């Protein structure tokens, strides 16, 4: 798991470094001996996002910035005015605006008209300037079907008595995956499956909204999955190989604008023992939310324990994070990290069998939605 954390931290550092390079737009409204420069960062803020606006005129005594209708007004008694403006600039009441399609083209750019007044020694000049805003596309789609292929880089190990290494391997393989999702006003269902050399499985997620409270919804979520992993070497441990395991859980869920979080309690079985399972899942769905998002994320942490004894050393833990980043309208880049650990009790705690598996997934996915 430490290796998984290091990979995740490295990815976060790379992402943060890229995020620091926010593009800006610089516009010169006047030149010559009395220049006026306007800089907006980011250059094209999205709806609901604020932007840093800087107005500079080296010889100015004061600068005034206002919306064209005069509802928003900012001023500075110096040669520089630095403020943060929101996408609601000039709006008298909060309004949700969305991009529209016209003859097959998405019209997603909205301009906010503003006025800039620059004064020098009692003489003022007024300039007209437009602040651009990128509008999101409203999503009216209720069904999505996706399929893709990924390369899985796996590191696996099995230890026995006194942490003796019985098996250790690192390899890569290809995995095919498919997913179908349906969303309605109160229901959301997702079925997914995957198949690769020695590893295959399927899962079902079903959630139902019970109560709305503003932007937050409360409901119930159900999860069922089954998988069969055949990488454990039968020569060393025939008792724990060649079995299909399944999990089932149900619990309360909370939903907020396409983000769903749920904690579930249920059962886990490997065909021989049945254990209790506690799981937490968080999902951000980019396909069927109110506004189409460029990324879809799923995170889960599952812990199964028990097996008949009051305090059993039989354990099965799974931590997984997957993301689909849409590089085009229908094509997404899939990235995944997972850590799976299992323990089977023996006569003595030091003789327990322990298996661990760390997976890194990279691939692509094509999605059709309507």
N, C-alpha and C positions, 0 to 999 in steps of 0.2 A: 504494500500500500504506500510505503514511503516513496517508491519510484513513481507511482501514479501521482502523488501529491507534487513531486518535483516537476513532472511533466506539465501538470495543470498550472503551477506557479510560473513556469517558463512561458507557457502560452499566454497567461495573463499579462506578464511583463511585455511581451511582444505586442499584444493588443493595446496595452496602455501607451506604449511608445507610438504606435500608429495613431491612436486617438489624439495625441498631443499635436499632431500635424494637422490642425483644423484650418481649412482654406479660408482666406479672407478676401474681401472685395474692396478695392480702393477706387474712388471716383473723385476727379478734380472738377469742382464746380466753377472755379475761377483761377486764372493764372496771373502772370505779370507780377507787379509789385505788391499786390494784395491777394495772394493765393488763398483758396478755400478748399480743403481736402476732407473727404468723408470716407471713413473706413468701417466696414461692417464685418463682424466675425462671429459666427460662420457666414460665408458669403450668401448662402441660401438656407436660412433657418426653416425648420419644419414647423407645421402648425402645432401650437402648444409649447414650443421651444423659445426661450429668450435668446437674444443676441447682444453682443457688445457693440455699441455704436460710438465712434470717436470722430469729432469734428474739430479740425485744427485750422487756425488762421493766425500766423505769427504776429501780425500787426493789429489784431482785433482787441477792443476793450471789453466786449461782451458778445456772447453767442446765445441765441435762442433757437430751440428746436421744438416744433409742435406738429400735431396732426393737422391735416388740411381743414378739418371741421373745428379745430381748436379745443377738442375735449382733452387731449393730452398735451402737456407743455412742460419743457425743461429749459433751464437757463444756467449760464455760468458767467461770472464777472472776470473772466480771464480769456486768454487766447485759445483755450482748449476746453471742450465739453465732452465728458466721457460718461455715458449712461448705459443702462441695459433696457432694451425695448422688447416687448412681448408681441406675439402674433395678434393679440387683441387690440393693438394700437388703433385708436380712433373709433373703437366700437363702444356704444353707449351701454350695451348689455352683452353678457357672454353669449357667443353664437358658435355652434359647431358647423364648420364648413368642410366640404369634401370636394375632391376633384371630380370632374365630369368627363364623359367621352363624347366626342363629336366627330362623326364620320370615321370612327375607328381610332381616333387619336385622343390620348389622355391629356386633358387640359388641367394641369396641376399647379400652375404658377399664378399666384395672386399678388398684385402690387398694392402697397399701401401709400397713398399720396401724402407727402409731408411738406412743410415749409421751414426753411432755415433762414434766420435773420442774423446778419453779422454787422456789428456797429463799430465805427472808428471815429473818435473825436466828435461825437454827436451826430455823425452821418451814418445811416443804416442802409444796407442793401438786402434784398430778399431773394432767396433762391428756391426753386422747386426741385424736390428730390423724391424718388420712389424707393420704398423698402420692399424687396421681394420676399414672398413667403411660399413655401412648398406645401401644397395641400395633400392630405392622405386620400387614398381611394376607398370609398365605402365598399364593404363586402356584402354581396347579396347571395353568395354561394353557400350551399348546404351539404354538398357531398364532395369528397376528394378521394382519389384513387392514385396511389403512388407505388412505384417499383424501382429497384435499384440494385447496384452491385458494389460491394466494398471489399477492400483488402484488410484482413485482420492480422495484426502482429501480436502474437501470444507468447507469454512467458509462464511456464507451468512447473510446479514442483510438488513432490510428495515425500513426507518425512515419516519415519516410524519410531521405533523404540529409541529413546534418548536422542531424539532429533537426528537420527541417522537418515541420510538422504537416500531414498529408494528410487526416486525418479526425478529427473530435471531436464527440461527441454525448452527451447525457444524456436519458434517457427512462424511462418506466415501462410495464410490460406485465403481463398476467396469465398465470399458468402453472398448469396442472393437473398433479397428481402422484398416483401410486399406489404402494403398497408392500405386499409380502407377506413374512412372516417365519415360519420354522418352527424350533423348538428341541426337541432331545431330550437325552438324557443326555450324549452325546458329540459330537453334531452341531449345527450352527447354520447356517441358510441364510437369505439375504435377497435378494429381487429387487425392484428399484425402477425407476421410469421417470417421465419428465416430458415435457411438451410445451407449447410456447408459440409465439408469433409469431417465426419465424426461429431457434428454439432448441429442440432436443429431444434426448433421450438415454435410456439405460438402463444399469443396472449389476447385477452379480451378486457377492455375497459368500458365501463358503463356508468354514467352519472346522471342524476336527476335533480333539478332545481326544485326546492321546496318552498323557499321564501325569498322575496326580494326586499332589500333595504337600501334604497338609493342605488349607488353603483355596485354595491356588494350583494352577492347572492349566496344563500346557504342551501346545502343539499346533502345528498347521500351518494357515495361512490362505491362501485364494486370492481374488483380486479381478480382475474383468473388467468393463470399461465401454466404452461407445461413445457419442459425441455428435456432433451436427452443428450448428454455429453459422454462421448466414448473415448476420451483421451486417457483416463486412468488405466494404467497397465494391469491387465488381468493376471499376469504371472505373479505379481507381488501381492495383490489384494483382490482376489476374485469375489470376496463378499460384498464389495462396494461398487462393483462395476456393472455396466450393462443394464442400468435401470432408468426409467423415466420418472422424473420428479415433477410435482405439481404444487402450486400455491393457490390459495383462494382467500380473499379477505374483503371485508366491508367496513365502512366507517363514514363519519361525517366529512363533508367537503366545503370549501370556501372558494368562491369564484369572484374575480375582479377583472373586468375588461380583458378577457381572454387568458387570464392567469388562474389556474386551479391548483389548490393545495388540499391534500387529504391525508389523514392518518387512519390506518385500517388495522383491524385485528382479525386473524383467521387461522387457517390450518396449513401445514406443510407436510407432504408425504413423499418418501422415496421408494414406496412399495413394500418396505419392511417396517419402518417406524413412522408414526404420525406425531408431529410436533406442533407447538403453538408458533405463530408467526406474527410479528409486529412490523408494519411498514409505513413509511412516509414517502409521499410522492408529490412532486411539484411539476406542473406542465405549462408551458407557454406555447399556444398553438398559433402558428403563423398563417394557416390556410383558411380557417373558418371563423376567425374572430370578427368583431364588428368592423374593424379596420384591418386590412391585410398587412401583416407584419413581414419584414424581410428575413425573419429568423424564427425557427421553432425549436424549443428546448424542452427536454424531459430529464428530470433528476429523480432518483429513487434510492432509498436506503431500506433494506429488508433484513430482519434478524429473526431466525428461527431457532427455537431452543426447546428442550424437553426430551421426551422419549421414554417416559414411564417412571423414572426415579424422581425423588423429591428435588434433588439437585443433580441434574444430569450434565455430563460434559459433552453431550452430543450437540453440535452447533452447526449452523449454516448461515453465513452472512454475505450479503450482496450489496455493493455500492456501484451505482452506474450513472453516468452523465452522457447524454447524447444531444447533438445540435445539428440542425439542418439550416444552412445559410443559403438563401436564394440568390444566386448570381444572375439569373435571368428569371423571367416571369414563371416558367414551369420547371426549370432545372435548379437543383439545390446541391450544394456540397455537404456531405455527411461527415461528421466528426464524432467519435465516441471514445469514452474512457470507462473502464469497468474493472472492479476488483472483486473476486469471489473467493471466499475462504470457507473450508469445511473441516470438522473435527469429529472423529469416531472414537468413543471411549473404549479403553482396554482394561486389563486387570489393574494396572497402575496408571496414574496420570502421566507419568513420564513415558509410558508406552503407547499413548494415544496416537492414532494415525491422523495426520494433518495434511490437507491438500490446499494449495493456493494457486490462483490463476489471475494474471493481470493481462488485460486486453486493451489494445489501441486500434481503433477502426477509422479508416479513411476511404471515402468512396463518393459516388454520385447517386442522385435520385431524380427521377422524372415524375411529375405530378400532373394529373388531369383533374380539374374541379369544375363543378357546375351547380 
